[in-house]
Amino acid sequence: MNWWALKRRIHVSWLIATIAAGCVVGVALAADVPAGWFSHCVWVVVALTLLAIVFCFRYIAMIVLCLLGGMIIGLWRGGIDRVDLMAYQQILGHMVEIRGVVREDIDQRVDGQYVMKVSSIVYGEMTLPGVVWVTFTTNNDVRRSDVVTVRGKISEGFGNFPASIYRADIVRVERPEPGDVALRVRDAFGKSVRSVVPEPQVSLGLGYLLGQRRALPEELGEALRVAGLTHIIVASGYNLTILVRFARRIFMRISRYMALIMSSGLVLGFIAVTGMSPSMSRAGLVTGLSLLAWYYGRKFHPLVLLPVAAAVTVLINPSYAWGDVGWQLSFAAFAGVMIVAPLLQSYFFGDKKPGAIRQIMGETISAQLATLPIIIMVFGQMSNVALIANLLVLPLVPLAMLLVFITGLSAMTIPFLGAALAVPTTWLLGYMTSTATYLANLPWAMTDVDVGGWVLLLYGVIIGACVYVHRVTQLSLKDHSIVD
C-alpha cells in the first residue's frame, strides 16, 4: 500500500462535502436510533474535536474521521428532534383540539376529503414540533398561512409526519392581516389568466408558472402522472432553472450585477408564491448558491454543492430525511441535471456545447433516470411513455410559461390584448394536454414494478456508469452550472 498517498493533503471543499454527507447520513440514521442517545451536547464537542484534527492535518487518510464527525452532528441534530417529538406520545389516541398554521395549499383527495399540513402546533399550554397531517370533509375556505383550530382523534403519523388527525372538525379559521401577500398576488394573477384561458389548459399553464399542482382537474393530473410529466407542474428546481436562465441572459446585457439582482428577485418571488415546500427549500438554496458563485466568478463542484445543500436542509428540518419523498426526488433530480446530464452530453457529443433544445432534453432524460429508482420503490409503477412525453412537451415549457405570464399580465391591465394573447396560449397548452392525455391512455403506458430492496443496486449501476463515463470523457463537472 502507498502510505504516502494517504498522507497527501486534501482540498478543504472536499472536507466540507464529506462533513455534509455525514450530516445527512447521521440525520437519516437518527430515525432508527433510540431517542436520547445522541441528544446531549457532549456529542457536538466530540464531533468538533474530530473535525478540528481533520482540518489541522487535512490528510486523505483522515477522511473517515471527517465523515464520522459529520455523522455525529447529524445524529445529535436528529436526536434533539426525536426527543422533542416524543411529546406527541402522551396524546396519541385522544380527542384533541389543536391550533396551528396551514403550511401549504390545501389538497383534495380522490375520495373527496381535503388534506392540509399544519405546523406551529399549540395544544393547551404545550407547543408541539413538526407538521401534523390533517384531513377534513368540508373546505371552509381554508387557505395557506391561515391559522386553524381543529378537533379530532390524533393518531400515529407516517413518513415525516409525527402525528395525523383524520376527518377532523374545523373549529375556527383565522386569516391574519395583511396575511400571505404573495398568495393574494398569485390568486389575483391566476384569476386574470382564468378569465381568458379555458380549462384544462389554464390549470396546466398556472401549474407551469406558479407550481399550482393542486388546481389541476383530476383527469389531467392523472394523465400527467401516467405520462411522467408531473415534475413540470410541481414547484421545483426545474421552474427556478428556467426563470434564472431567462433573467440572467436578458439582464447580462445591462450588467452582471443587474442579472444577479433580477435572478435573485425571481427566485425569492417564486418561492414566496409557491410556498416553502421541501422541494422548494432545496431548489432555492441550490439555485441561490449557484447564482452567488457565478456572480463572483467561482464554481461549485456538484459533488460539493449537493451534499452541502442537503445537509443545510436536514439540519434545519431533520424530518426531510425521515420519509419526505418530495425532498428525496428533488435531490435525485438535481443530481441528474448537474452530474448525469453533463456526462451524457460529453459522452455522446464531445466538447460541442448543447443548444437549448438538446440541453433541455438531456437534462430531462438525466433527471428521469436519477429519480426512477425512488419512483419505482415508492409508487411501484414505471411510466413507459415518460421519455416520449418529455421530449414532446418539455422543450415548449419555457415558451408556455412566458405566454401565460404575458397573457395574465395583459388580462389584468389591457383586457382586449389579454384576450388576443390567450389564443396562442390556449393552442400551445391544448397541444400539451392532448399529448399527455393521448400517451397516458395507451394500454401499455404504465407498468407495475416491484424491485423491493434492489433500489440501491439500481443506484449502484447508475453511479458505476457515471464513473465510467467520467473516466472516458475526463469531463470537469465543476465547469457546468445550472444558471448557465
C-alpha positions in Angstrom: 0.0 0.0 0.0 1.2 3.5 -0.8 1.2 5.1 2.6 2.5 8.4 1.2 -0.7 8.8 -0.9 -2.8 8.5 2.3 -0.8 11.4 3.7 -1.5 13.7 0.7 -3.4 16.8 1.7 -7.0 17.2 0.5 -8.7 20.4 -0.5 -11.0 21.9 2.1 -14.0 21.9 -0.2 -14.0 18.1 -0.2 -13.7 18.0 3.6 -16.8 20.2 3.7 -18.6 17.9 1.3 -17.7 14.9 3.3 -18.9 16.5 6.6 -22.2 17.5 4.8 -22.7 13.9 3.5 -22.0 12.6 7.0 -24.6 15.0 8.5 -27.3 13.7 6.0 -26.5 10.1 6.9 -26.5 10.9 10.6 -29.8 12.6 10.5 -31.3 9.7 8.5 -29.9 7.1 11.0 -31.3 9.1 13.9 -34.8 7.9 13.0 -33.8 4.3 13.9 -31.7 5.2 17.0 -33.4 5.3 20.4 -34.4 8.9 21.2 -32.0 10.5 23.6 -28.8 8.5 22.8 -27.2 11.4 20.8 -29.2 14.4 22.1 -26.6 15.5 24.6 -24.4 18.4 23.6 -21.3 16.4 24.6 -21.6 14.8 21.2 -21.1 18.1 19.5 -17.9 18.6 21.4 -16.8 15.1 20.2 -17.6 15.9 16.6 -15.9 19.3 16.7 -12.8 17.7 18.2 -12.6 15.2 15.4 -13.2 17.8 12.7 -10.5 20.1 14.3 -8.0 17.3 14.0 -9.0 16.7 10.3 -8.8 20.4 9.4 -5.5 20.7 11.2 -3.8 18.0 9.1 -6.1 17.6 6.1 -4.7 14.2 5.1 -6.7 11.9 2.8 -6.3 9.2 5.4 -8.4 11.3 7.8 -11.5 11.4 5.5 -13.1 8.7 7.6 -12.8 10.9 10.7 -14.4 13.7 8.7 -17.3 11.5 7.7 -17.7 10.3 11.3 -17.7 13.8 12.7 -20.4 14.8 10.3 -22.5 11.7 11.2 -22.2 12.5 14.9 -23.5 16.1 14.2 -26.4 14.6 12.2 -27.2 12.1 14.9 -27.2 14.9 17.5 -29.4 17.1 15.5 -31.8 14.3 14.6 -31.7 13.1 18.3 -32.9 16.5 19.5 -35.9 16.4 17.2 -36.7 12.9 18.2 -36.8 13.9 21.9 -39.0 16.9 21.1 -41.4 14.7 19.0 -41.9 12.4 22.0 -44.3 15.0 23.3 -46.9 13.5 20.9 -46.8 10.1 22.7 -48.8 11.3 25.6 -51.7 12.5 23.5 -51.9 9.8 20.8 -55.3 8.1 20.7 -57.0 11.0 22.4 -59.6 13.5 21.2 -57.7 16.8 21.0 -58.2 20.4 19.9 -55.0 21.9 18.4 -54.2 25.2 16.8 -51.6 25.8 14.1 -50.7 27.4 10.8 -51.5 25.9 7.4 -48.2 25.4 5.6 -49.1 24.7 2.0 -52.1 24.8 -0.3 -55.0 22.5 0.5 -55.1 19.2 -1.3 -58.3 17.3 -2.3 -58.0 13.6 -2.5 -59.9 11.2 -4.8 -62.3 10.2 -2.0 -63.4 13.9 -1.7 -61.6 14.6 1.5 -59.3 17.7 1.9 -55.8 17.5 3.3 -53.8 20.2 5.0 -50.4 20.2 6.7 -50.4 22.1 10.0 -47.3 23.4 11.7 -46.5 25.6 14.8 -48.9 23.4 16.8 -50.3 24.6 20.1 -52.2 22.1 22.3 -53.3 23.7 25.6 -50.2 25.0 27.2 -47.9 22.9 25.0 -46.1 23.9 21.9 -45.6 20.8 19.7 -42.9 20.5 17.0 -43.2 19.1 13.5 -46.1 19.1 11.0 -49.4 17.3 11.6 -51.3 15.7 8.7 -55.0 16.7 8.9 -57.9 15.5 6.7 -61.4 17.0 6.8 -64.5 16.8 4.7 -65.6 20.5 4.3 -63.2 23.0 2.9 -64.4 26.0 4.9 -62.3 28.3 2.6 -59.1 27.2 4.4 -56.0 28.6 2.6 -52.3 28.6 3.0 -51.0 30.7 6.0 -54.4 30.6 7.8 -54.4 29.9 11.5 -56.8 27.0 12.1 -58.2 25.3 15.1 -59.2 21.7 14.5 -60.7 18.9 16.7 -60.3 15.2 16.3 -58.7 12.0 17.3 -54.9 12.2 17.0 -53.1 9.1 15.8 -49.7 7.9 14.7 -48.2 9.7 11.8 -46.3 8.4 8.8 -43.3 9.4 6.7 -42.1 12.7 8.1 -45.4 13.5 9.9 -45.2 12.7 13.7 -49.0 12.6 14.0 -52.2 12.8 12.0 -55.8 13.6 12.5 -58.4 12.1 10.1 -61.8 13.6 9.5 -61.1 16.5 11.8 -63.7 19.1 12.6 -62.7 22.7 11.7 -63.5 24.7 14.8 -62.1 28.1 13.7 -60.3 29.7 10.8 -58.3 32.9 11.3 -56.8 34.9 8.5 -54.1 37.3 9.8 -53.8 40.8 8.2 -52.1 41.5 5.9 -51.6 37.8 5.8 -49.9 36.0 2.9 -49.4 38.8 0.4 -47.7 36.6 -2.1 -50.7 34.2 -2.0 -53.0 37.1 -2.8 -50.9 38.2 -5.7 -50.8 34.7 -7.0 -54.5 34.2 -6.8 -55.2 37.6 -8.4 -52.9 36.7 -11.3 -54.5 33.3 -11.6 -57.9 34.8 -11.7 -56.9 37.1 -14.6 -55.5 34.1 -16.6 -58.6 32.0 -15.9 -60.8 34.9 -17.3 -59.3 34.4 -20.8 -57.9 30.8 -21.0 -60.3 27.9 -20.6 -59.9 24.6 -18.6 -58.0 22.4 -18.6 -55.4 24.4 -20.4 -55.4 27.2 -17.8 -54.7 24.8 -14.9 -51.7 23.4 -16.8 -50.4 26.8 -17.6 -50.7 28.0 -14.0 -49.1 24.8 -12.9 -46.0 25.6 -15.1 -45.7 29.2 -14.0 -46.8 29.0 -10.3 -46.5 25.4 -9.4 -50.2 25.1 -8.7 -50.4 21.3 -9.0 -53.4 21.2 -6.6 -55.6 23.2 -9.0 -55.4 20.6 -11.8 -58.5 18.7 -12.8 -58.4 15.1 -11.6 -58.3 13.6 -15.1 -55.5 15.9 -16.3 -53.5 15.3 -13.1 -53.8 11.5 -13.6 -52.8 11.8 -17.3 -49.7 13.8 -16.4 -48.7 11.3 -13.7 -49.0 8.3 -16.1 -47.2 10.2 -18.8 -44.3 11.1 -16.4 -44.9 14.8 -16.7 -45.9 15.6 -13.1 -42.5 17.1 -12.3 -43.2 20.1 -14.7 -46.2 21.3 -12.7 -44.7 20.8 -9.3 -42.9 23.9 -7.9 -39.3 22.7 -8.1 -35.8 23.4 -9.3 -36.9 23.0 -12.9 -39.1 26.1 -12.7 -36.4 28.1 -11.0 -33.8 27.0 -13.5 -35.9 28.3 -16.4 -36.6 31.6 -14.6 -33.0 32.1 -13.6 -31.5 31.3 -17.0 -34.0 33.6 -18.7 -33.3 36.5 -16.4 -29.5 36.0 -16.5 -29.4 36.0 -20.3 -31.7 39.1 -20.6 -30.1 41.3 -17.9 -26.5 40.3 -18.6 -26.8 42.8 -21.5 -27.0 45.5 -18.8 -24.6 44.3 -16.2 -23.6 41.2 -14.2 -25.0 42.9 -11.0 -28.4 43.5 -12.6 -28.5 39.9 -13.7 -27.8 38.7 -10.1 -30.4 41.1 -8.6 -33.2 40.2 -11.1 -32.5 36.5 -10.9 -32.4 36.5 -7.1 -35.7 38.5 -7.1 -37.3 35.9 -9.3 -36.1 33.1 -7.1 -37.4 34.8 -3.9 -40.7 35.8 -5.6 -41.3 32.3 -6.9 -40.7 30.7 -3.5 -43.0 33.3 -1.9 -45.7 32.5 -4.4 -45.4 28.7 -4.3 -44.6 28.3 -0.6 -41.6 26.8 1.2 -42.1 23.1 0.4 -39.2 20.7 0.9 -38.5 20.7 -2.8 -38.6 24.5 -3.0 -36.3 24.9 0.1 -33.7 22.7 -1.7 -34.2 24.3 -5.1 -34.0 27.8 -3.7 -30.8 27.0 -1.7 -29.0 25.3 -4.6 -30.0 28.0 -7.1 -29.0 30.8 -4.7 -25.6 29.3 -4.1 -25.1 28.7 -7.8 -26.0 32.3 -8.6 -23.6 33.7 -6.0 -20.8 31.5 -7.3 -21.5 32.6 -10.8 -21.5 36.3 -9.8 -18.1 36.1 -8.1 -16.6 34.1 -10.8 -16.4 30.9 -8.7 -17.5 27.4 -9.4 -19.2 24.8 -7.2 -18.4 21.2 -7.9 -21.8 19.4 -7.9 -20.4 16.8 -5.6 -19.8 19.6 -3.1 -22.9 21.7 -3.7 -25.4 18.9 -3.4 -24.3 17.4 -0.1 -23.9 20.9 1.4 -27.5 21.9 0.3 -28.8 18.5 1.6 -27.1 19.0 4.9 -28.4 22.5 5.4 -32.0 21.5 4.8 -31.9 18.4 7.0 -30.1 20.2 9.8 -32.9 22.8 9.7 -35.6 20.2 9.4 -34.5 16.6 10.1 -37.9 15.2 9.1 -37.0 15.8 5.4 -34.6 12.8 5.7 -37.1 10.6 7.5 -39.6 9.9 4.7 -40.2 13.1 2.7 -40.4 11.6 -0.8 -40.6 15.1 -2.4 -37.2 16.0 -0.8 -35.6 12.8 -2.0 -36.9 13.1 -5.5 -35.8 16.8 -5.6 -32.2 16.0 -4.8 -32.1 13.0 -7.1 -33.4 15.1 -10.0 -30.9 17.8 -9.3 -28.1 15.2 -9.2 -29.3 14.1 -12.6 -29.3 17.6 -14.0 -25.9 18.6 -12.5 -24.0 15.3 -12.8 -25.6 12.8 -15.2 -26.6 15.3 -17.9 -23.2 16.9 -18.5 -21.6 13.4 -18.6 -24.1 12.1 -21.2 -23.7 15.3 -23.3 -19.9 15.0 -23.2 -20.0 11.2 -23.9 -22.3 11.4 -27.0 -21.4 14.9 -28.3 -17.9 15.7 -27.1 -17.0 19.3 -26.5 -19.8 20.7 -28.6 -21.8 23.0 -26.4 -25.5 21.9 -26.5 -28.2 24.2 -27.8 -31.3 25.0 -25.8 -33.4 22.0 -27.1 -30.6 19.4 -26.7 -29.8 20.8 -23.2 -33.4 20.6 -22.1 -33.8 17.0 -23.5 -30.5 15.9 -21.9 -31.4 17.3 -18.5 -34.9 15.8 -18.7 -33.7 12.3 -19.5 -31.0 12.5 -16.8 -33.5 13.7 -14.2 -35.8 10.9 -15.1 -33.0 8.4 -14.9 -31.9 9.7 -11.5 -35.3 9.6 -9.9 -36.6 6.4 -11.5 -35.4 4.0 -8.7 -37.1 6.2 -6.0 -40.3 6.4 -8.1 -40.4 2.6 -8.6 -39.7 1.9 -4.9 -42.3 4.3 -3.6 -45.1 4.0 -6.2 -44.4 0.5 -7.6 -45.0 1.8 -11.1 -43.0 3.0 -14.0 -44.2 5.1 -16.9 -43.3 3.6 -20.3 -44.1 6.8 -22.2 -42.3 9.3 -19.9 -39.4 9.7 -22.3 -41.6 10.3 -25.3 -43.9 12.7 -23.4 -41.0 14.7 -22.1 -39.4 15.0 -25.5 -42.7 16.2 -27.0 -43.6 18.6 -24.2 -40.7 19.8 -22.2 -38.9 21.9 -24.9 -42.0 24.1 -25.1 -42.5 24.6 -21.4 -40.4 27.9 -21.3 -42.5 29.3 -24.1 -45.7 28.3 -22.4 -44.5 29.9 -19.1 -43.7 33.1 -21.0 -47.1 33.2 -22.8 -49.1 32.5 -19.6 -47.2 35.3 -17.8 -47.8 37.8 -20.6 -51.4 36.8 -21.1 -52.2 37.1 -17.4 -50.4 40.5 -17.1 -52.2 41.8 -20.2 -55.6 40.5 -18.9 -55.1 42.5 -15.7 -54.1 45.7 -17.4 -55.4 45.6 -21.1 -58.3 43.1 -21.3 -58.6 43.0 -25.1 -54.9 42.4 -25.5 -55.1 39.6 -22.9 -58.0 38.0 -24.9 -55.9 38.2 -28.1 -52.8 36.6 -26.5 -55.0 33.9 -24.9 -55.4 32.4 -28.4 -51.8 31.2 -29.0 -51.5 30.4 -25.2 -54.6 28.2 -25.3 -53.4 26.5 -28.5 -50.0 25.6 -27.1 -51.3 24.4 -23.8 -54.0 22.4 -25.6 -51.3 20.6 -27.6 -49.6 19.7 -24.3 -52.8 18.5 -22.6 -53.8 16.5 -25.7 -50.3 14.9 -25.9 -50.3 13.9 -22.2 -53.8 12.5 -22.4 -53.2 10.5 -25.6 -50.0 9.0 -24.3 -51.5 8.3 -20.8 -54.4 6.4 -22.4 -52.2 4.0 -24.3 -52.7 0.5 -22.9 -49.0 0.0 -22.3 -48.4 3.4 -20.8 -47.7 2.2 -17.3 -46.1 -0.9 -15.8 -46.3 -2.2 -12.3 -42.8 -2.9 -11.0 -41.7 -4.5 -7.7 -38.0 -4.1 -7.0 -38.1 -4.5 -3.3 -34.6 -3.8 -1.8 -32.9 -3.7 -5.2 -33.3 0.1 -5.5 -29.8 0.5 -4.0 -28.5 -1.8 -6.7 -30.1 0.4 -9.4 -28.3 3.4 -8.0 -25.1 1.4 -7.9 -25.5 0.8 -11.6 -26.2 4.5 -12.3 -23.2 5.6 -10.2 -20.9 3.0 -11.8 -22.0 4.2 -15.3 -21.2 7.8 -14.3 -17.8 6.8 -13.0 -17.1 5.0 -16.3 -18.3 7.9 -18.5 -16.3 10.4 -16.4 -13.1 8.4 -16.9 -13.7 8.1 -20.6 -14.6 11.8 -21.2 -12.4 13.3 -18.4 -15.1 16.0 -18.1 -14.7 18.6 -15.4 -18.1 18.7 -13.8 -17.1 21.9 -12.0 -17.4 23.8 -15.3 -21.1 23.1 -15.5 -23.7 25.2 -13.7 -27.5 25.2 -13.6 -27.5 29.0 -14.2 -25.5 28.8 -17.5 
